[in-house]
């Protein structure tokens, strides 16, 4: 098979999958409030996840993605953000 413009010739148009597992940024609030002794007593975090071309299916081309009235729903792309707090006793 030959490569052409990101697609494998003769295939259904599979593309390279980009999957960034949750990237998390952590603030050690326990260390800021109580010092080194309680370094991880309280952690506050934000996380972000990006997933494009889920399972190798193109994110923006019909008919290999879900469409609604002929318009792509971009169901093969996911962006997610989360926040949280972890407390240790």
Buried (B, 14 or more C-beta within 10 A) or exposed (E): EEEEEEBBEEEEBBBEBEEEEEEEEEEBBBBEEEEEEBBEBBBBBBBEBBBBBBEBBBBEEEEBBEEEEEEBEEEBBEEEEEEEEEEEE
